[in-house]
């Protein structure tokens, strides 16, 4: 027996079927681009693994960027100069706090208009980041006593220039500054390869906790460069590239707002925020609760006095012929 062929759908049903198919086809054609349009750009942010980048680490781990609908990719670099160079090369869209402000300024000189600072991390004798450390058993009691000594410094032109200038202004003479990664400072002092180091936290805390080093003097940039131990040294900077801000203004505003949530957390709940140092820095275990935290200033919080201190810091590098021309802080600040 020959199977009965299925009856074609009635006119109304056929029209519904055709309309449904057309609608599905339209959704297939139009829907995909709509989804792609909603997916924003990947925002690549370079960071140097030190404590000052905490607001950025917290914002990632707590999902602040994701809640804002942003796709943020953290890029880890071994030195602040590399963070800056990645932005110049178009491999990164910005820098996290902790990236040397002078390094960013050098990038700005190389390509004027590239960097817009939306936050900085000032430090001083109270909000400690910078310090000179010596072996625990050292008899040295002041920076002036480092005359004729081998002194370590972090990598990059900002660290080396600051180390030499502080030594000079503190009265030390005929010293030798040795550039090496900050992670090697404590070990180099313990091994007797160096007599002191100009370094950044958490190095001093690491050495203190393991009993190998002690802090000779903290907040040295504020005292010897800015002339006041309590003056804010804006040594680290968070920025976005002007190219990214111009191309993606909405995402740039959302990114800065989410980043500001990270800063707010560090300010209001530092004990809670500290846990997010783990994984992004060498800070772990007991060190997490011991390491000093930097302060933070957003682009819309800078006072004229703050900008004056920031400018004085930049001018040091012009005076030392590191900068080929004077870099104006005011022109580099993000305007919102």
GUVEXMAR-595645 format. One record per residue (C-alpha): x, z, y; residue number from 1; residue in three letters. Coordinates in Angstrom, 2 decimals, always signed. Example, Ala and Ser with C-alpha at 12.3 -4.5 7.8 and 13.67 -1.06 7.14 Angstrom:
BEGIN
+12.30  +7.80  -4.50  1  ALA
+13.67  +7.14  -1.06  2  SER
This chain:
BEGIN
+0.00  +0.00  +0.00  1  UNK
+1.39  -1.08  +3.32  2  UNK
+1.88  +1.83  +5.74  3  UNK
-0.38  +1.78  +8.74  4  UNK
+1.44  +1.05  +11.99  5  UNK
+1.08  +3.80  +14.59  6  UNK
-1.47  +3.08  +17.25  7  UNK
-0.02  +2.53  +20.73  8  UNK
-0.93  +5.27  +23.14  9  UNK
-4.00  +4.81  +25.27  10  UNK
-3.51  +3.39  +28.74  11  UNK
-3.58  +6.76  +30.49  12  UNK
-1.22  +8.32  +27.99  13  UNK
+1.12  +5.35  +28.22  14  UNK
+1.21  +5.60  +31.98  15  UNK
+2.00  +9.30  +31.72  16  UNK
+4.75  +8.55  +29.22  17  UNK
+6.25  +5.88  +31.46  18  UNK
+6.04  +8.12  +34.50  19  UNK
+7.64  +10.94  +32.57  20  UNK
+10.44  +8.69  +31.38  21  UNK
+11.00  +7.37  +34.88  22  UNK
+11.08  +10.90  +36.25  23  UNK
+13.55  +11.96  +33.58  24  UNK
+15.70  +8.95  +34.33  25  UNK
+15.58  +9.74  +38.02  26  UNK
+16.58  +13.32  +37.36  27  UNK
+19.39  +12.10  +35.17  28  UNK
+20.68  +9.87  +37.94  29  UNK
+20.04  +12.13  +40.89  30  UNK
+20.50  +15.53  +39.29  31  UNK
+24.16  +15.27  +38.39  32  UNK
+25.34  +14.42  +41.90  33  UNK
+23.20  +17.26  +43.23  34  UNK
+24.98  +19.70  +40.93  35  UNK
+28.37  +18.32  +41.92  36  UNK
+27.46  +18.65  +45.60  37  UNK
+26.75  +22.35  +45.11  38  UNK
+30.10  +22.95  +43.43  39  UNK
+32.52  +23.79  +46.22  40  UNK
+36.26  +23.13  +46.33  41  UNK
+38.76  +25.14  +44.34  42  UNK
+40.47  +27.45  +46.85  43  UNK
+44.11  +27.98  +45.87  44  UNK
+45.68  +31.09  +47.41  45  UNK
+49.35  +31.92  +47.02  46  UNK
+50.48  +35.51  +46.76  47  UNK
+53.71  +37.48  +46.43  48  UNK
+53.22  +40.32  +43.88  49  UNK
+53.56  +43.35  +46.15  50  UNK
+51.15  +46.16  +47.02  51  UNK
+50.10  +44.67  +50.36  52  UNK
+48.07  +41.98  +48.59  53  UNK
+45.62  +44.60  +47.27  54  UNK
+42.51  +43.39  +49.19  55  UNK
+42.94  +39.94  +47.63  56  UNK
+43.42  +41.34  +44.12  57  UNK
+40.37  +43.58  +44.49  58  UNK
+38.20  +40.76  +45.83  59  UNK
+39.06  +38.66  +42.78  60  UNK
+38.56  +41.41  +40.21  61  UNK
+35.31  +42.70  +41.72  62  UNK
+33.85  +39.20  +41.97  63  UNK
+33.50  +39.13  +45.75  64  UNK
+34.55  +35.49  +45.89  65  UNK
+32.27  +34.50  +43.01  66  UNK
+29.33  +36.27  +44.65  67  UNK
+29.97  +34.10  +47.70  68  UNK
+29.81  +31.01  +45.49  69  UNK
+33.55  +30.34  +45.75  70  UNK
+36.04  +29.17  +43.14  71  UNK
+39.28  +30.95  +44.05  72  UNK
+42.50  +30.44  +42.12  73  UNK
+45.34  +32.95  +42.69  74  UNK
+48.81  +31.42  +42.58  75  UNK
+51.71  +33.81  +41.97  76  UNK
+55.12  +33.09  +43.54  77  UNK
+58.49  +34.84  +43.24  78  UNK
+59.15  +34.90  +47.00  79  UNK
+57.17  +34.79  +50.24  80  UNK
+58.94  +31.62  +51.32  81  UNK
+57.61  +29.84  +48.22  82  UNK
+54.08  +30.89  +49.14  83  UNK
+54.47  +29.28  +52.55  84  UNK
+56.11  +26.14  +51.16  85  UNK
+53.21  +25.61  +48.75  86  UNK
+50.80  +25.44  +51.70  87  UNK
+53.06  +22.95  +53.50  88  UNK
+53.19  +20.81  +50.37  89  UNK
+49.40  +20.87  +49.96  90  UNK
+49.63  +22.76  +46.66  91  UNK
+47.95  +25.84  +48.12  92  UNK
+45.19  +26.38  +50.68  93  UNK
+46.37  +29.71  +52.05  94  UNK
+48.33  +32.92  +51.67  95  UNK
+47.34  +36.45  +50.69  96  UNK
+48.44  +39.58  +52.53  97  UNK
+52.03  +40.50  +51.83  98  UNK
+53.32  +37.00  +52.53  99  UNK
+56.02  +37.39  +55.19  100  UNK
+54.65  +36.61  +58.65  101  UNK
+57.99  +35.14  +59.72  102  UNK
+57.94  +32.88  +56.68  103  UNK
+54.51  +31.63  +57.72  104  UNK
+55.80  +31.12  +61.28  105  UNK
+58.68  +29.00  +59.95  106  UNK
+56.10  +26.87  +58.17  107  UNK
+54.18  +26.59  +61.42  108  UNK
+57.31  +25.35  +63.19  109  UNK
+57.83  +22.75  +60.46  110  UNK
+54.24  +21.52  +60.74  111  UNK
+52.56  +22.82  +63.92  112  UNK
+48.91  +23.74  +63.53  113  UNK
+49.09  +24.23  +59.76  114  UNK
+48.50  +27.98  +59.44  115  UNK
+45.65  +30.13  +60.75  116  UNK
+46.11  +33.89  +60.34  117  UNK
+42.87  +35.71  +59.53  118  UNK
+44.36  +39.08  +58.54  119  UNK
+47.65  +40.94  +58.67  120  UNK
+48.96  +44.11  +57.05  121  UNK
+50.68  +46.29  +59.66  122  UNK
+52.95  +49.09  +58.56  123  UNK
+54.96  +51.83  +60.26  124  UNK
+56.42  +55.24  +59.44  125  UNK
+52.94  +56.43  +58.40  126  UNK
+51.58  +53.33  +56.64  127  UNK
+54.77  +52.69  +54.70  128  UNK
+55.87  +49.29  +53.43  129  UNK
+59.49  +48.86  +54.57  130  UNK
+62.33  +51.28  +53.86  131  UNK
+66.00  +51.78  +53.09  132  UNK
+66.73  +53.43  +49.76  133  UNK
+69.92  +54.84  +48.23  134  UNK
+70.86  +56.31  +44.82  135  UNK
+69.56  +59.84  +44.33  136  UNK
+73.09  +61.27  +44.19  137  UNK
+74.26  +59.42  +47.30  138  UNK
+75.66  +61.56  +50.11  139  UNK
+74.56  +59.04  +52.75  140  UNK
+72.12  +60.63  +55.20  141  UNK
+71.52  +57.88  +57.78  142  UNK
+71.49  +54.11  +58.08  143  UNK
+74.47  +54.35  +60.46  144  UNK
+76.53  +55.65  +57.54  145  UNK
+76.14  +52.31  +55.76  146  UNK
+79.11  +50.90  +57.69  147  UNK
+81.38  +48.99  +55.33  148  UNK
+78.82  +49.25  +52.50  149  UNK
+77.16  +46.63  +50.29  150  UNK
+73.46  +46.67  +51.11  151  UNK
+70.79  +44.82  +49.15  152  UNK
+67.92  +42.93  +50.76  153  UNK
+64.83  +41.18  +49.48  154  UNK
+64.91  +37.37  +49.26  155  UNK
+64.14  +35.08  +52.15  156  UNK
+65.05  +34.73  +55.79  157  UNK
+62.58  +37.40  +56.99  158  UNK
+64.00  +40.14  +54.77  159  UNK
+67.65  +39.27  +55.35  160  UNK
+67.28  +38.97  +59.13  161  UNK
+65.43  +42.28  +59.35  162  UNK
+67.94  +44.08  +57.13  163  UNK
+70.89  +42.92  +59.22  164  UNK
+69.16  +43.71  +62.52  165  UNK
+68.13  +47.23  +61.49  166  UNK
+71.65  +47.96  +60.26  167  UNK
+73.12  +46.74  +63.56  168  UNK
+70.68  +48.65  +65.75  169  UNK
+71.07  +51.83  +63.71  170  UNK
+74.82  +51.74  +64.35  171  UNK
+76.19  +50.45  +61.03  172  UNK
+79.19  +48.11  +61.19  173  UNK
+81.11  +45.78  +58.88  174  UNK
+78.37  +45.94  +56.22  175  UNK
+77.63  +43.22  +53.67  176  UNK
+74.02  +42.21  +52.99  177  UNK
+73.36  +40.95  +49.46  178  UNK
+70.15  +38.98  +48.89  179  UNK
+68.44  +39.62  +45.56  180  UNK
+64.90  +39.93  +44.13  181  UNK
+63.19  +43.17  +45.09  182  UNK
+62.47  +43.95  +41.43  183  UNK
+66.24  +44.30  +40.91  184  UNK
+66.89  +46.75  +43.76  185  UNK
+66.47  +50.01  +41.84  186  UNK
+68.52  +48.80  +38.87  187  UNK
+71.31  +47.53  +41.15  188  UNK
+71.54  +50.90  +42.89  189  UNK
+71.45  +52.80  +39.61  190  UNK
+74.27  +50.61  +38.26  191  UNK
+76.42  +51.23  +41.34  192  UNK
+76.47  +47.58  +42.34  193  UNK
+75.08  +48.41  +45.79  194  UNK
+75.18  +51.48  +48.04  195  UNK
+71.72  +50.94  +49.60  196  UNK
+68.85  +48.49  +49.80  197  UNK
+66.43  +47.35  +52.47  198  UNK
+63.31  +47.00  +50.39  199  UNK
+59.50  +47.04  +50.31  200  UNK
+57.08  +49.26  +48.47  201  UNK
+56.51  +49.92  +45.60  202  UNK
+60.31  +49.84  +45.10  203  UNK
+60.91  +53.22  +46.74  204  UNK
+58.16  +54.84  +44.72  205  UNK
+59.42  +53.31  +41.46  206  UNK
+62.92  +54.67  +42.10  207  UNK
+61.61  +58.10  +43.07  208  UNK
+59.41  +58.42  +40.00  209  UNK
+62.17  +57.45  +37.59  210  UNK
+64.66  +59.69  +39.39  211  UNK
+67.20  +57.01  +40.28  212  UNK
+66.72  +56.49  +44.04  213  UNK
+65.46  +58.23  +47.16  214  UNK
+64.18  +56.94  +50.48  215  UNK
+66.83  +57.08  +53.20  216  UNK
+64.42  +56.09  +55.98  217  UNK
+60.94  +54.49  +56.01  218  UNK
+59.16  +52.50  +58.71  219  UNK
+62.47  +51.08  +59.91  220  UNK
+61.09  +47.87  +61.43  221  UNK
+58.75  +49.75  +63.74  222  UNK
+61.54  +52.07  +64.87  223  UNK
+64.50  +49.71  +65.21  224  UNK
+62.82  +46.36  +65.93  225  UNK
+59.65  +47.35  +67.82  226  UNK
+61.07  +50.50  +69.42  227  UNK
+58.40  +52.94  +68.24  228  UNK
+58.16  +54.44  +64.73  229  UNK
+54.34  +54.32  +64.96  230  UNK
+54.11  +50.75  +66.29  231  UNK
+52.33  +48.34  +63.94  232  UNK
+54.72  +45.93  +62.27  233  UNK
+52.68  +42.90  +61.26  234  UNK
+55.12  +41.89  +58.56  235  UNK
+52.64  +40.35  +56.13  236  UNK
+49.96  +37.78  +56.73  237  UNK
+46.86  +36.32  +55.07  238  UNK
+46.09  +32.81  +56.22  239  UNK
+44.21  +29.61  +55.50  240  UNK
+45.47  +26.13  +56.24  241  UNK
+43.90  +24.35  +59.19  242  UNK
+43.29  +21.36  +56.92  243  UNK
+41.15  +23.47  +54.60  244  UNK
+39.26  +25.11  +57.47  245  UNK
+38.52  +21.72  +59.03  246  UNK
+37.43  +20.09  +55.77  247  UNK
+35.49  +23.07  +54.41  248  UNK
+34.38  +25.23  +57.38  249  UNK
+31.49  +26.90  +55.52  250  UNK
+33.65  +27.82  +52.53  251  UNK
+36.41  +29.05  +54.85  252  UNK
+34.01  +31.46  +56.56  253  UNK
+32.68  +32.65  +53.21  254  UNK
+36.20  +33.16  +51.88  255  UNK
+37.25  +35.25  +54.88  256  UNK
+34.07  +37.33  +54.65  257  UNK
+34.65  +38.01  +50.95  258  UNK
+38.31  +38.83  +51.62  259  UNK
+37.16  +41.23  +54.36  260  UNK
+35.08  +43.03  +51.73  261  UNK
+38.33  +43.63  +49.85  262  UNK
+39.90  +45.08  +52.99  263  UNK
+36.85  +47.29  +53.55  264  UNK
+37.17  +48.64  +50.00  265  UNK
+40.86  +49.50  +50.47  266  UNK
+40.06  +51.24  +53.74  267  UNK
+37.08  +53.24  +52.52  268  UNK
+37.90  +53.82  +48.84  269  UNK
+41.67  +53.51  +48.41  270  UNK
+41.70  +55.52  +45.18  271  UNK
+39.16  +53.14  +43.65  272  UNK
+40.93  +50.05  +44.95  273  UNK
+44.36  +51.04  +43.63  274  UNK
+43.49  +50.11  +40.04  275  UNK
+43.50  +46.43  +41.01  276  UNK
+47.23  +46.49  +41.66  277  UNK
+47.63  +46.28  +37.89  278  UNK
+48.22  +42.79  +36.61  279  UNK
+49.08  +41.33  +40.01  280  UNK
+52.13  +43.52  +40.72  281  UNK
+54.65  +45.55  +38.66  282  UNK
+52.63  +48.63  +39.63  283  UNK
+51.12  +50.45  +36.64  284  UNK
+50.54  +53.91  +35.20  285  UNK
+51.41  +56.87  +37.42  286  UNK
+52.77  +54.47  +40.03  287  UNK
+49.26  +53.20  +40.77  288  UNK
+48.24  +56.47  +42.42  289  UNK
+51.61  +57.10  +44.10  290  UNK
+52.49  +53.88  +45.90  291  UNK
+51.76  +53.89  +49.67  292  UNK
+49.14  +51.42  +50.88  293  UNK
+49.48  +49.23  +53.94  294  UNK
+46.92  +49.10  +56.73  295  UNK
+45.01  +45.89  +57.51  296  UNK
+43.91  +44.14  +60.68  297  UNK
+41.39  +41.28  +60.68  298  UNK
+41.57  +38.40  +63.14  299  UNK
+38.71  +39.86  +65.22  300  UNK
+40.28  +43.35  +65.35  301  UNK
+43.58  +42.52  +67.07  302  UNK
+43.99  +44.24  +70.43  303  UNK
+46.23  +42.87  +73.21  304  UNK
+48.70  +45.63  +72.35  305  UNK
+48.70  +44.57  +68.69  306  UNK
+49.38  +40.98  +69.65  307  UNK
+52.20  +42.17  +71.90  308  UNK
+53.91  +43.95  +69.00  309  UNK
+53.29  +40.97  +66.73  310  UNK
+54.85  +38.68  +69.34  311  UNK
+57.86  +40.99  +69.73  312  UNK
+58.46  +40.70  +66.00  313  UNK
+58.29  +36.87  +66.13  314  UNK
+60.55  +36.79  +69.19  315  UNK
+63.31  +38.52  +67.24  316  UNK
+63.66  +35.41  +65.09  317  UNK
+63.80  +33.18  +68.16  318  UNK
+66.43  +35.43  +69.72  319  UNK
+68.44  +35.26  +66.47  320  UNK
+68.13  +31.43  +66.48  321  UNK
+66.17  +31.51  +63.21  322  UNK
+63.19  +29.91  +64.98  323  UNK
+64.04  +26.66  +66.77  324  UNK
+61.43  +27.48  +69.41  325  UNK
+59.20  +30.40  +70.32  326  UNK
+56.18  +30.81  +68.03  327  UNK
+53.11  +32.14  +69.81  328  UNK
+51.02  +34.52  +67.71  329  UNK
+47.91  +33.88  +69.80  330  UNK
+47.81  +30.20  +68.84  331  UNK
+48.09  +31.01  +65.14  332  UNK
+45.18  +33.46  +64.96  333  UNK
+41.97  +32.25  +63.33  334  UNK
+39.18  +32.13  +65.92  335  UNK
+36.15  +32.40  +63.65  336  UNK
